[in-house]
Amino acid sequence: MRRIDVIGLGFGIFIAGGLIYAILLLTGMDNIQAGIWSQAVLITGLIIWILTYVFRVGSKSMTIHQQMKDYQDAFIQKRLEEMSEEELANLLDEEN
């Protein structure tokens, strides 16, 4: 994620909190209750986002893991393409 994306996301969350607060005020809640509920909604969203991040880390489905796997696969493929028929046969014999 680029720096500008993080800034935009933070600004979006800030605006969303203000909108939730304004909507709650318009529905007839007092200032304190609207503030508490808007914070509760934002904190709940933050906790859910953190849990999805922890899940991606645990399942190794993050971008860096995928990039590393793709690089290793490409490296092995290139090495296999550079090998002669004799070297490939020797490698297969070693495997068996």
ABEGO torsion letter per residue (X at the ends): XBAAAAAAAAAAAAAAAAAAAAAAAAAGBBAAAAAAAAAAAAAAAAAAAAAAAAAAAAAGABAAAAAAAAAAAAAAAAAAAABBAAAAAAAAAAAX
